[in-house]
């Protein structure tokens, strides 16, 4: 059974997922892609990154896999290209042969799972000793913002507690290297990058998305289950709108990244 997903698939969640592209979410991987490569995108969600990767490896086979059947169906309807397909799958037990893909990619996935080392080991198996595993995850305790809106301090404290109560580790970014070593991946290269939201359009989009998500999503339901009351959730929602409205608004989200060779490559 797949791990529970903290955010669920409310419109406010998919709104943020659809914003993601290979350029803003997988830049560390792009120099390693070549036409004709085969790519498996694990946790592909609405498929925006998957489709971008397919364009980068034109004539290659690209498969997006996700545990949510309805999300997979929508991605398949939205993104059609030669060699591109979407499938429902369990990342702990992928239905592919060892070494079947040149690249196995996962973005914002390991933070949501209970057994990240086991999942990385499975990604490494499918990549094989000559394949590349590429993983990127945010590190929520490192998120910083300005102005110092008190409600956003409450949001971060609540988010971290809620995330851990559902499944996974919100401070995943800093742990990717350690998890990759524990999974016996080889030639590990650890890097970092950020998302920055600061102009008026980005603030309105990001702040508005979280203002909605904290009230209407699986995250909101899980937060209530941990003891958050509606007064707190509405205060946080208002805090996001306050931040978004500020001309001084600035928010940075740090991400850890790894590139590694698949299972069996470590000497």
Secondary structure, DSSP 8 states (H G I E B T S, - for coil): -----SSTT-HHHHHHHHH--HHHH-HHHHTT--TT--EEEET-TTSHHHHHHHHHTTTS-EEEEES-HHHHHHHHHH---TTEEEEE--TTS-SS-TT--SEEEEES-GGG-S-HHHHHHHHHHHH-TTSEEEEEEE-GGG-EEES--HHHHHHHHHHHHHHHHHSS-TT-GGGHHHHHHHTT-EEEEEEEEEEEE-SHHHHHHHHHHHHHHTTSSHHHHHHHHTT--HHHHHHHHHHHHHHHH-TT-EEEEEEEEEEEE-TT---
